[in-house]
Amino acid sequence: MCAERTPLTAALCLSRVQFADSGSFSYANPRTIHWGPGSLARNLAQELDERHVQRAFVITTRSVAGNPALGGALAQVLGTRAVGQFSAISQHAPAATVAAATRAAAEARPDVLISFGGGSPIDAAKAVAFALATGLDLTDLHAAEQARQFKPGPNDLLPHLAIPTTLSAAELSGLAGFTTETEHEKVGLRGEALIPKAVIYDAELSLHTPLELWLTTGIRSVDHAVETLLAPGNHPLPDTLALDALRRLRTSLLATRTDPTDLAARSQNQLGAWFSFALPGPAAGGLSHTLGKRIGARHAIPHGVSSCLLLPHVMRYLAPRTGIA
């Protein structure tokens, strides 16, 4: 197989652990992942009960909150445990908006944060949890630098449960990006404490995501997988998952494009997104991701679209430098 130098077989051969290989690996994903159609109704109450949650605060977008099949479905599951909601998070999570969400959450005094939507509300919820625990002013131009002085532990922040409606995979890491107000630069926080406690992938909820947004964030997951394979160092488990992610995403994204109501294909989309991001730090530091954050925040380009634009060029640029690309 290794003699057939296609990109896939090259990656498979390079990802094999040789006798002389060595390395270290730390899991950097949420501990619990629920998936499958109907998992919101099936699993969220369980997560809340296990944590003895009485006061849940939701961070989302206006489009999600205003959709009865989304915001209405979540409200039905939460019932009297819902103590507040901030639904003004917009693309790239502007710092002033995230700071407003922090103030609203502080007034509600929740014992859990629930993010519902794409990468922006998910990252916003991470930043809100961090700011509530540390007092960090997210509107300060140097907030990301100031955050480095804080070292909160995994149990120092409010628990965060993530319900994604796109394939951006923000829910899988301890990275939280937001956009500065004046310079429109994408900055962020990072740390193990920011990793959501649980993720719920419910394919039924994704039916209400615009198809273009769903598919372009699917390419974002392809981007995660490719940059995992290109990341320096030995990481055989993330490589194995990234290769499986590419296999699932290739077939299931095409199937979703053909039939947007295919719940089985959408579940495979979500599994592909999950498997694509088992090495979130190095993958998010790859060339395509780095360029996408700069270009996206400054020119209001969604991350999924930036991956569509940049990833082919990045792979062509890196092809002479690696046997994987």
Residue frames relative to the residue before (quaternion, step in Angstrom):
aa qw qx qy qz dx dy dz
M 1.0000 0.0000 0.0000 0.0000 0.00 0.00 0.00
C 0.6666 0.5276 -0.3181 0.4196 3.61 0.93 -0.87
A 0.5880 0.5706 -0.3763 0.4324 3.58 1.21 -0.38
E 0.6530 0.4677 -0.3123 0.5072 3.59 1.17 -0.47
R 0.1401 -0.8628 0.4831 0.0514 3.57 0.06 1.29
T 0.1582 0.7305 -0.6384 0.1838 3.53 0.35 1.24
P 0.6613 -0.5001 0.3475 0.4380 3.64 -1.15 0.34
L 0.6720 0.5070 -0.3165 0.4372 3.58 0.93 -0.83
T 0.7012 0.4510 -0.2910 0.4693 3.59 0.83 -0.93
A 0.5932 0.5530 -0.3698 0.4535 3.59 1.10 -0.58
A 0.6621 0.4986 -0.2991 0.4728 3.54 0.96 -0.88
L 0.6386 0.5265 -0.3306 0.4536 3.56 0.98 -0.82
C 0.6771 0.4887 -0.3013 0.4604 3.57 0.90 -0.87
L 0.6890 0.4817 -0.2888 0.4581 3.57 0.91 -0.89
S 0.6772 0.5046 -0.3039 0.4410 3.58 1.10 -0.60
R 0.5067 0.6455 -0.4304 0.3760 3.59 1.24 -0.17
V 0.4128 -0.6986 0.5263 0.2543 3.56 -0.99 0.81
Q 0.2267 -0.7711 0.5836 0.1156 3.56 -0.72 1.08
F 0.6822 -0.5052 0.3336 0.4100 3.56 -1.24 0.42
A 0.7131 0.4562 -0.2612 0.4639 3.60 1.01 -0.74
D 0.5145 0.6675 -0.4144 0.3435 3.59 1.24 -0.20
S 0.0480 0.7607 -0.6473 0.0063 3.51 -1.27 0.48
G 0.1747 0.7910 -0.5738 0.1209 3.55 -1.21 0.29
S 0.3036 -0.7129 0.5942 0.2156 3.52 -1.36 -0.10
F 0.0666 -0.8016 0.5941 0.0074 3.54 -1.09 0.70
S 0.0922 -0.7779 0.6203 0.0401 3.57 -0.96 0.91
Y 0.4472 -0.6829 0.5075 0.2761 3.56 -0.85 0.95
A 0.0449 -0.8143 0.5782 -0.0238 3.57 -0.84 1.01
N 0.5282 0.5939 -0.4191 0.4389 3.56 1.12 0.76
P 0.6609 -0.4847 0.3666 0.4403 3.60 -1.20 0.25
R 0.5540 -0.6411 0.4234 0.3205 3.52 -1.08 0.73
T 0.8027 0.2054 -0.0847 0.5534 3.59 1.02 -0.78
I 0.0315 -0.7691 0.6383 -0.0097 3.56 -0.96 0.98
H 0.1043 -0.7568 0.6428 0.0572 3.58 -0.90 0.98
W 0.0388 0.8119 -0.5819 0.0268 3.59 -0.95 0.76
G 0.5803 0.5860 -0.4520 0.3399 3.50 -1.37 0.36
P 0.6159 -0.5504 0.4072 0.3897 3.58 -1.13 0.60
G 0.8067 0.2602 -0.2102 0.4871 3.55 -0.94 0.94
S 0.4393 0.7318 -0.4448 0.2713 3.60 1.24 0.02
L 0.5391 0.5983 -0.4248 0.4134 3.63 1.12 -0.37
A 0.7181 0.4267 -0.2472 0.4911 3.57 0.75 -1.04
R 0.6912 0.5136 -0.2732 0.4287 3.55 1.05 -0.77
N 0.8374 0.2833 -0.0911 0.4585 3.58 0.92 -0.90
L 0.5814 0.6118 -0.4036 0.3533 3.62 1.04 -0.54
A 0.6474 0.5171 -0.3294 0.4528 3.60 0.86 -0.88
Q 0.6152 0.5481 -0.3365 0.4559 3.57 1.06 -0.76
E 0.6606 0.5001 -0.3081 0.4675 3.58 0.91 -0.92
L 0.6664 0.5011 -0.3038 0.4610 3.59 0.96 -0.84
D 0.6533 0.5173 -0.3128 0.4558 3.56 0.97 -0.86
E 0.6602 0.5206 -0.3161 0.4396 3.59 0.92 -0.89
R 0.7278 0.3931 -0.2275 0.5138 3.58 1.16 -0.60
H 0.3952 -0.7425 0.4517 0.2975 3.58 1.34 0.10
V 0.1997 0.8181 -0.5094 0.1770 3.55 1.06 0.84
Q 0.0884 -0.7878 0.6088 0.0309 3.53 -0.99 0.95
R 0.7868 0.2212 -0.0919 0.5688 3.59 1.18 -0.55
A 0.0147 -0.8191 0.5705 -0.0582 3.57 -0.26 1.32
F 0.1281 -0.7764 0.6150 0.0503 3.55 -0.96 0.94
V 0.2405 -0.8027 0.5392 0.0850 3.58 -0.76 1.13
I 0.1119 -0.7610 0.6371 0.0493 3.56 -1.03 0.91
T 0.1742 0.8013 -0.5344 0.2047 3.55 -0.51 1.21
T 0.5317 -0.5889 0.4890 0.3624 3.55 -1.29 -0.43
R 0.6554 -0.5156 0.3660 0.4131 3.58 -1.23 0.34
S 0.6595 0.5217 -0.3285 0.4301 3.59 0.94 -0.82
V 0.6633 0.4794 -0.3071 0.4857 3.59 1.01 -0.75
A 0.6750 0.5077 -0.3035 0.4411 3.58 0.84 -0.97
G 0.7286 0.4576 -0.2420 0.4486 3.57 1.02 -0.81
N 0.5985 0.5514 -0.3644 0.4527 3.59 1.26 -0.07
P 0.4283 -0.7300 0.4630 0.2632 3.64 -0.53 1.09
A 0.6641 0.5061 -0.3105 0.4543 3.60 1.09 -0.65
L 0.7093 0.3868 -0.2449 0.5360 3.58 1.26 -0.28
G 0.7702 0.3257 -0.1841 0.5165 3.57 0.30 -1.25
G 0.6500 0.5216 -0.3138 0.4549 3.56 1.02 -0.78
A 0.6503 0.5143 -0.3146 0.4622 3.57 1.01 -0.81
L 0.6507 0.5029 -0.3183 0.4715 3.58 0.98 -0.80
A 0.6439 0.5268 -0.3255 0.4492 3.58 0.94 -0.87
Q 0.6373 0.5317 -0.3302 0.4497 3.56 1.03 -0.74
V 0.6636 0.4874 -0.3086 0.4764 3.59 0.99 -0.79
L 0.6889 0.4928 -0.2884 0.4466 3.59 0.93 -0.87
G 0.1283 -0.8244 0.5394 0.1134 3.57 0.96 -0.80
T 0.8355 -0.1613 0.1335 0.5080 3.58 -0.91 -0.91
R 0.5461 0.6164 -0.4099 0.3921 3.60 1.21 -0.13
A 0.5675 0.5890 -0.3908 0.4222 3.61 1.20 -0.31
V 0.0549 -0.8229 0.5655 -0.0040 3.60 -0.62 1.13
G 0.8206 -0.0785 0.0451 0.5643 3.60 1.19 0.00
Q 0.1034 -0.7819 0.6135 0.0392 3.51 -1.32 0.38
F 0.1059 -0.7426 0.6560 0.0833 3.53 -1.14 0.72
S 0.0308 -0.8526 0.5193 -0.0499 3.56 -0.42 1.24
A 0.5253 0.6511 -0.4024 0.3718 3.59 1.15 0.54
I 0.3597 0.7259 -0.5149 0.2801 3.62 1.16 0.36
S 0.0974 -0.8041 0.5858 0.0263 3.56 -0.86 0.97
Q 0.7849 -0.3667 0.2323 0.4420 3.54 -1.36 0.12
H 0.8428 0.1208 -0.1539 0.5014 3.55 -1.01 0.99
A 0.4050 -0.7718 0.4401 0.2159 3.62 1.24 0.42
P 0.1264 -0.8115 0.5677 0.0559 3.62 0.30 1.20
A 0.5887 -0.6327 0.3764 0.3339 3.56 -0.94 0.94
A 0.6560 0.5180 -0.3296 0.4390 3.62 0.90 -0.83
T 0.6491 0.5087 -0.3157 0.4693 3.57 1.04 -0.75
V 0.6519 0.4968 -0.3175 0.4769 3.59 0.97 -0.81
A 0.6261 0.5224 -0.3352 0.4719 3.59 1.06 -0.71
A 0.6324 0.5149 -0.3305 0.4751 3.60 1.03 -0.72
A 0.6288 0.5195 -0.3300 0.4753 3.58 1.05 -0.73
T 0.6157 0.5455 -0.3381 0.4572 3.58 1.07 -0.73
R 0.6647 0.4945 -0.3066 0.4686 3.59 0.92 -0.87
A 0.6542 0.5094 -0.3181 0.4597 3.57 0.96 -0.84
A 0.6519 0.5042 -0.3159 0.4701 3.58 1.00 -0.80
A 0.6319 0.5388 -0.3399 0.4413 3.59 0.97 -0.80
E 0.6605 0.5059 -0.3049 0.4636 3.57 0.99 -0.81
A 0.6839 0.4953 -0.2855 0.4533 3.60 1.07 -0.71
R 0.2224 -0.8159 0.5021 0.1811 3.61 1.25 -0.43
P 0.1352 0.8289 -0.5315 0.1100 3.62 0.70 1.01
D 0.3108 -0.7078 0.5840 0.2478 3.52 -1.34 0.15
V 0.7619 0.1332 -0.1671 0.6114 3.58 1.30 0.29
L 0.2495 -0.7201 0.6245 0.1706 3.55 -1.24 0.60
I 0.1020 -0.7742 0.6224 0.0523 3.56 -1.02 0.85
S 0.1544 -0.7694 0.6133 0.0895 3.58 -0.72 1.06
F 0.0464 -0.7996 0.5976 -0.0363 3.54 -0.98 0.91
G 0.6568 0.4764 -0.3603 0.4603 3.57 -0.44 1.20
G 0.7425 -0.3813 0.2990 0.4625 3.54 -1.14 -0.67
G 0.8195 -0.2856 0.1841 0.4615 3.54 -1.26 -0.39
S 0.6342 0.5642 -0.3470 0.3987 3.60 0.99 -0.73
P 0.7100 0.4093 -0.2948 0.4914 3.67 0.72 -0.82
I 0.6102 0.5408 -0.3625 0.4513 3.61 1.09 -0.58
D 0.6690 0.4654 -0.2981 0.4969 3.59 0.90 -0.88
A 0.6193 0.5498 -0.3461 0.4409 3.58 1.00 -0.76
A 0.6506 0.5169 -0.3210 0.4545 3.59 0.94 -0.84
K 0.6205 0.5257 -0.3432 0.4698 3.59 1.03 -0.72
A 0.6826 0.4853 -0.2879 0.4644 3.56 0.90 -0.96
V 0.6164 0.5368 -0.3417 0.4638 3.60 1.05 -0.72
A 0.6476 0.5130 -0.3202 0.4636 3.59 0.89 -0.89
F 0.6602 0.5044 -0.3044 0.4659 3.58 0.97 -0.88
A 0.6872 0.4881 -0.2901 0.4532 3.59 0.86 -0.95
L 0.6288 0.5312 -0.3393 0.4553 3.60 1.00 -0.72
A 0.7082 0.4704 -0.2625 0.4564 3.57 0.98 -0.85
T 0.7971 0.3364 -0.1438 0.4805 3.58 1.03 -0.78
G 0.4242 -0.6961 0.4729 0.3345 3.59 1.18 -0.47
L 0.3443 0.7600 -0.4899 0.2528 3.61 1.22 0.23
D 0.3194 -0.7243 0.5825 0.1844 3.56 -0.98 0.92
L 0.2890 -0.8074 0.4919 0.1506 3.58 -0.23 1.26
T 0.6278 0.5402 -0.3463 0.4407 3.61 1.18 -0.36
D 0.5034 0.6355 -0.4301 0.3973 3.59 1.24 -0.24
L 0.5381 -0.6583 0.4249 0.3106 3.55 -0.85 1.00
H 0.7491 0.3670 -0.1937 0.5163 3.57 1.15 -0.65
A 0.2312 0.8213 -0.4980 0.1548 3.59 1.21 0.44
A 0.6654 0.5116 -0.3181 0.4409 3.59 0.88 -0.90
E 0.6526 0.4892 -0.3160 0.4847 3.60 1.04 -0.72
Q 0.6600 0.5154 -0.3090 0.4509 3.58 0.94 -0.88
A 0.5993 0.5956 -0.3580 0.3975 3.58 1.09 -0.68
R 0.5897 0.6136 -0.3702 0.3725 3.60 1.12 -0.55
Q 0.6127 0.5603 -0.3612 0.4245 3.59 1.17 -0.40
F 0.6631 0.4757 -0.2993 0.4944 3.56 1.27 -0.32
K 0.0708 -0.7928 0.6050 0.0184 3.56 -1.00 0.85
P 0.0076 0.8350 -0.5501 0.0111 3.62 0.54 1.09
G 0.4231 -0.6941 0.5255 0.2510 3.53 -1.11 0.73
P 0.7275 -0.4561 0.2880 0.4240 3.60 -1.26 0.28
N 0.7535 0.3701 -0.2108 0.5009 3.60 1.09 -0.59
D 0.5079 0.6609 -0.4155 0.3642 3.60 1.26 0.17
L 0.6992 0.4236 -0.2544 0.5166 3.58 1.22 -0.44
L 0.6078 -0.5122 0.4419 0.4158 3.55 -1.24 0.36
P 0.4927 -0.6407 0.4812 0.3394 3.62 -0.94 0.72
H 0.1937 -0.7806 0.5918 0.0541 3.53 -1.07 0.85
L 0.0995 -0.7654 0.6351 0.0309 3.55 -0.83 1.08
A 0.1851 -0.8189 0.5402 0.0577 3.58 -0.70 1.10
I 0.0795 -0.7667 0.6367 0.0210 3.55 -1.02 0.95
P 0.1360 -0.8392 0.5221 0.0685 3.61 0.06 1.25
T 0.1576 -0.7671 0.6125 0.1076 3.56 -1.20 0.63
T 0.6873 0.3341 -0.2936 0.5742 3.58 1.28 0.36
L 0.5258 -0.6296 0.4760 0.3171 3.56 -1.33 -0.10
S 0.2992 0.8012 -0.4775 0.2013 3.60 1.18 0.49
A 0.3081 -0.7983 0.4595 0.2380 3.60 1.26 -0.52
A 0.2969 0.7651 -0.5202 0.2363 3.62 1.15 0.43
E 0.6169 0.5914 -0.3263 0.4040 3.56 1.14 -0.67
L 0.6685 0.5561 -0.2866 0.4021 3.58 1.22 -0.41
S 0.7568 0.3828 -0.1966 0.4920 3.60 1.19 -0.09
G 0.4723 -0.6317 0.5305 0.3105 3.50 -1.40 0.10
L 0.4655 0.6355 -0.4585 0.4113 3.56 1.14 0.69
A 0.0327 -0.8004 0.5985 -0.0108 3.59 -0.91 0.91
G 0.1009 -0.8263 0.5536 0.0225 3.57 -0.36 1.24
F 0.0709 0.7551 -0.6515 0.0204 3.53 -1.20 0.66
T 0.4569 -0.7144 0.4806 0.2233 3.58 -1.24 0.46
T 0.4414 -0.6884 0.5084 0.2698 3.57 -0.87 0.96
E 0.5680 -0.6576 0.3920 0.3021 3.54 -1.08 0.80
T 0.7656 0.4074 -0.2194 0.4469 3.57 0.80 -0.96
E 0.7962 0.3138 -0.1534 0.4940 3.57 0.80 -1.00
H 0.3134 -0.7793 0.4854 0.2426 3.59 1.32 -0.17
E 0.3508 0.7096 -0.5144 0.3299 3.52 0.95 1.00
K 0.3925 -0.6931 0.5499 0.2514 3.56 -1.06 0.75
V 0.0299 0.7765 -0.6259 0.0661 3.54 -0.67 1.17
G 0.0760 -0.8488 0.5220 0.0357 3.57 -1.14 0.04
L 0.4241 -0.6370 0.5858 0.2670 3.43 -1.50 0.05
R 0.0270 -0.7960 0.6035 0.0366 3.56 -1.19 0.37
G 0.3788 0.7138 -0.5397 0.2360 3.51 -1.19 0.57
E 0.6422 -0.5514 0.3775 0.3755 3.54 -1.17 0.60
A 0.6288 0.5699 -0.3364 0.4082 3.58 1.04 -0.76
L 0.6535 0.5360 -0.3107 0.4349 3.59 1.19 -0.48
I 0.5011 0.6517 -0.4384 0.3632 3.61 1.20 -0.20
P 0.4763 -0.6693 0.4772 0.3122 3.64 -0.77 0.91
K 0.5295 -0.6457 0.4539 0.3111 3.54 -1.12 0.68
A 0.7960 -0.0340 0.0471 0.6026 3.58 1.08 -0.68
V 0.2007 -0.7531 0.6182 0.1018 3.54 -1.26 0.60
I 0.1451 -0.7720 0.6139 0.0780 3.55 -1.07 0.81
Y 0.1003 -0.7776 0.6205 0.0169 3.56 -0.58 1.24
D 0.0515 0.7994 -0.5918 0.0896 3.57 -0.28 1.28
A 0.3649 -0.7704 0.4823 0.2016 3.57 -0.35 1.25
E 0.5952 0.5789 -0.3739 0.4134 3.59 1.07 -0.60
L 0.6373 0.5277 -0.3316 0.4532 3.59 1.02 -0.72
S 0.6426 0.5588 -0.3257 0.4108 3.58 1.05 -0.72
L 0.5141 0.6536 -0.4180 0.3658 3.61 1.19 -0.33
H 0.7004 0.4623 -0.2566 0.4794 3.57 1.20 -0.52
T 0.5185 0.5973 -0.4248 0.4405 3.58 1.29 0.12
P 0.5234 -0.6273 0.4561 0.3529 3.64 -0.83 0.84
L 0.5575 -0.6610 0.3836 0.3242 3.55 -0.82 1.02
E 0.6360 0.5277 -0.3427 0.4467 3.61 0.93 -0.78
L 0.6513 0.5035 -0.3126 0.4739 3.58 0.96 -0.83
W 0.6458 0.5247 -0.3204 0.4527 3.58 0.94 -0.87
L 0.7204 0.4529 -0.2615 0.4556 3.59 0.78 -0.99
T 0.6618 0.4908 -0.3301 0.4606 3.62 0.93 -0.75
T 0.6493 0.4665 -0.3386 0.4961 3.61 1.00 -0.61
G 0.5409 0.5809 -0.4004 0.4579 3.58 1.23 -0.32
I 0.6455 0.4817 -0.3147 0.5023 3.57 1.05 -0.72
R 0.5583 0.5725 -0.3873 0.4589 3.57 1.16 -0.48
S 0.6544 0.4930 -0.3056 0.4851 3.57 1.03 -0.77
V 0.5852 0.5374 -0.3634 0.4865 3.58 1.09 -0.64
D 0.6250 0.5439 -0.3137 0.4638 3.56 1.03 -0.87
H 0.6322 0.5255 -0.3309 0.4633 3.61 0.94 -0.87
A 0.6855 0.4988 -0.2897 0.4443 3.56 0.85 -1.01
V 0.6609 0.5059 -0.3097 0.4598 3.58 0.90 -0.92
E 0.7128 0.4452 -0.2738 0.4678 3.60 0.84 -0.92
T 0.5384 0.5625 -0.4105 0.4745 3.59 1.23 -0.23
L 0.6834 0.4847 -0.2842 0.4661 3.57 0.87 -0.94
L 0.7069 0.4563 -0.2591 0.4742 3.58 1.09 -0.69
A 0.4981 0.6789 -0.4265 0.3302 3.61 1.21 -0.31
P 0.5142 -0.6525 0.4503 0.3271 3.61 -0.98 0.73
G 0.7103 0.4578 -0.3375 0.4148 3.53 -1.26 0.47
N 0.5371 -0.6052 0.4840 0.3332 3.54 -1.37 0.07
H 0.1670 0.7681 -0.6006 0.1463 3.58 -0.75 1.04
P 0.0924 -0.8689 0.4837 0.0503 3.58 0.59 1.16
L 0.6611 0.5015 -0.3348 0.4464 3.62 0.94 -0.73
P 0.6703 0.4640 -0.3209 0.4821 3.66 0.79 -0.82
D 0.6190 0.5397 -0.3519 0.4491 3.61 1.04 -0.70
T 0.6524 0.5179 -0.3099 0.4583 3.56 0.94 -0.91
L 0.6739 0.4798 -0.2906 0.4809 3.56 0.95 -0.88
A 0.6372 0.5343 -0.3324 0.4449 3.60 0.99 -0.79
L 0.6478 0.5079 -0.3200 0.4690 3.58 0.98 -0.78
D 0.6519 0.4866 -0.3153 0.4887 3.57 1.01 -0.76
A 0.6022 0.5561 -0.3524 0.4515 3.58 1.08 -0.70
L 0.6602 0.5036 -0.3123 0.4614 3.59 0.91 -0.89
R 0.6318 0.5248 -0.3333 0.4629 3.58 1.00 -0.77
R 0.6912 0.4754 -0.2819 0.4656 3.58 0.84 -0.98
L 0.6847 0.4978 -0.2966 0.4420 3.57 0.87 -0.95
R 0.6210 0.5585 -0.3572 0.4181 3.58 0.94 -0.78
T 0.7471 0.3946 -0.2302 0.4829 3.58 0.77 -0.96
S 0.7283 0.4664 -0.2707 0.4228 3.58 0.82 -0.93
L 0.6180 0.5225 -0.3672 0.4586 3.61 1.04 -0.55
L 0.6327 0.5068 -0.3295 0.4840 3.58 1.04 -0.73
A 0.6506 0.5108 -0.3168 0.4642 3.58 0.99 -0.80
T 0.6476 0.5038 -0.3203 0.4735 3.59 1.01 -0.75
R 0.6268 0.5260 -0.3393 0.4640 3.58 1.03 -0.75
T 0.6643 0.4982 -0.2997 0.4698 3.59 1.02 -0.78
D 0.7963 0.0275 0.0222 0.6039 3.57 0.94 -0.91
P 0.2434 -0.8184 0.5033 0.1325 3.63 -0.01 1.25
T 0.6609 0.5073 -0.3195 0.4514 3.63 1.17 -0.30
D 0.4717 0.6886 -0.4318 0.3418 3.61 1.30 -0.02
L 0.2569 -0.8076 0.5147 0.1298 3.58 -0.17 1.29
A 0.6053 0.5496 -0.3629 0.4470 3.60 1.05 -0.64
A 0.6562 0.4970 -0.3087 0.4766 3.59 0.96 -0.84
R 0.6608 0.5066 -0.3130 0.4568 3.57 0.96 -0.82
S 0.6189 0.5181 -0.3470 0.4777 3.59 1.05 -0.64
Q 0.6393 0.4994 -0.3247 0.4862 3.58 1.05 -0.70
N 0.5698 0.5657 -0.3719 0.4658 3.59 1.11 -0.64
Q 0.7034 0.4766 -0.2680 0.4542 3.56 0.85 -1.02
L 0.6299 0.5094 -0.3344 0.4816 3.59 1.03 -0.71
G 0.6313 0.5280 -0.3281 0.4637 3.57 1.03 -0.76
A 0.6412 0.5136 -0.3242 0.4690 3.57 0.98 -0.81
W 0.6357 0.5319 -0.3174 0.4607 3.56 0.99 -0.87
F 0.7247 0.4526 -0.2545 0.4530 3.58 0.75 -1.04
S 0.6074 0.6031 -0.3466 0.3837 3.59 1.17 -0.52
F 0.7922 0.3523 -0.1203 0.4835 3.56 1.13 -0.65
A 0.2539 0.7804 -0.5261 0.2232 3.57 0.85 0.98
L 0.7185 0.3062 -0.2170 0.5856 3.57 1.31 -0.05
P 0.0326 -0.8943 0.4439 0.0465 3.58 0.86 1.00
G 0.6521 0.5338 -0.3421 0.4156 3.61 0.90 -0.79
P 0.7350 0.4018 -0.2487 0.4864 3.62 0.59 -1.05
A 0.6389 0.5245 -0.3449 0.4447 3.61 0.96 -0.76
A 0.6871 0.4783 -0.2836 0.4677 3.58 0.93 -0.89
G 0.6667 0.4762 -0.3014 0.4877 3.57 1.27 -0.28
G 0.4236 0.7159 -0.4549 0.3178 3.57 1.27 0.17
L 0.7110 -0.4946 0.3021 0.3982 3.54 -1.28 0.40
S 0.6703 0.4962 -0.3123 0.4548 3.60 0.85 -0.90
H 0.6591 0.5054 -0.3071 0.4645 3.58 0.96 -0.87
T 0.6651 0.5188 -0.3081 0.4400 3.57 0.89 -0.93
L 0.6691 0.4787 -0.2930 0.4872 3.57 0.92 -0.90
G 0.6560 0.5394 -0.3153 0.4235 3.57 0.95 -0.88
K 0.6428 0.5185 -0.3281 0.4587 3.59 1.00 -0.76
R 0.6648 0.5003 -0.3049 0.4635 3.57 0.95 -0.86
I 0.7157 0.4453 -0.2582 0.4720 3.55 0.78 -1.03
G 0.6686 0.5380 -0.3082 0.4105 3.57 0.88 -0.93
A 0.6976 0.4706 -0.2839 0.4596 3.58 0.82 -0.97
R 0.7008 0.4802 -0.2814 0.4461 3.59 0.92 -0.83
H 0.8044 0.2744 -0.1172 0.5136 3.57 1.01 -0.78
A 0.4778 -0.7134 0.4099 0.3077 3.58 1.27 0.44
I 0.3682 0.7026 -0.5102 0.3324 3.56 0.95 0.96
P 0.4467 -0.6913 0.4882 0.2903 3.63 -0.70 0.96
H 0.6129 -0.5874 0.3813 0.3659 3.57 -1.10 0.72
G 0.6296 0.5409 -0.3481 0.4357 3.58 0.97 -0.74
V 0.6605 0.4949 -0.3007 0.4779 3.56 0.98 -0.85
S 0.6425 0.5193 -0.3379 0.4509 3.60 0.96 -0.81
S 0.6273 0.5175 -0.3429 0.4703 3.60 1.05 -0.65
C 0.6225 0.5349 -0.3359 0.4620 3.58 1.01 -0.78
L 0.7014 0.4793 -0.2642 0.4566 3.56 0.99 -0.88
L 0.7917 0.3981 -0.1650 0.4331 3.55 0.85 -1.01
L 0.6253 0.6083 -0.3619 0.3287 3.59 0.87 -0.90
P 0.6528 0.5030 -0.3581 0.4389 3.68 0.80 -0.75
H 0.6715 0.4927 -0.3008 0.4646 3.59 0.98 -0.83
V 0.6280 0.5276 -0.3330 0.4653 3.58 1.03 -0.78
M 0.6633 0.4968 -0.3133 0.4638 3.59 0.92 -0.85
R 0.6470 0.4992 -0.3283 0.4737 3.61 0.98 -0.75
Y 0.6447 0.5254 -0.3203 0.4535 3.58 1.01 -0.80
L 0.7401 0.4239 -0.2261 0.4705 3.56 0.96 -0.90
A 0.4588 0.7251 -0.4342 0.2742 3.61 1.20 -0.38
P 0.7066 0.4423 -0.3053 0.4603 3.65 0.79 -0.81
R 0.6926 0.5102 -0.2649 0.4358 3.60 1.21 -0.45
T 0.7933 0.1694 -0.0900 0.5778 3.59 1.22 -0.27
G 0.4824 -0.6675 0.4878 0.2895 3.54 -1.14 0.59
I 0.5946 0.5860 -0.3664 0.4108 3.59 1.25 -0.22
A 0.6802 0.4957 -0.3085 0.4433 3.57 0.80 -1.00
